[in-house]
């Protein structure tokens, strides 16, 4: 499922770790926003990894899961495009 993940991390060290983790799951479209295509098990695994990295008392990670109809309604003003194609291919 198409997932938008945004984060606000207080610590530079934790923020860098979160960014590097998310790079393995999707495409960075803004400084603290990633677009990913994740099935249920990958989404759950990513959630567990994020919880291990962040401080739940000071940091925030938001995950928006969008169905196909919602993805088709995304509007971008300015540069950029919705990254619906896979970031990884199995061969």
C-alpha positions, 0 to 999 in steps of 0.5 A: 500500500502507498504510504507517506511517512513524515518525521520530526526528530529532535536529535540529529543523531536519531534523525540521521538514523531514521532517514537512513532506515527510511531510504531502504523502504522508499523515496525521499521526496522532501527533507523529512518526508518519504513515499513508500510502497509497503505491504502489511508485514513490511509496514509492521517491520518498519514500525518496530524498527522506527520505535527502536530508533526514536524517543517517543516522548520527544519525536514524532513519526507519522505514517499515512496509508493511502489506497489507490483512489487516494493516491490518484487524488494527490496533487503536487504544486511545483516540482516533484511527482508521486513515486508510485513505482517500486524502489526495489526490484527482485530478480 
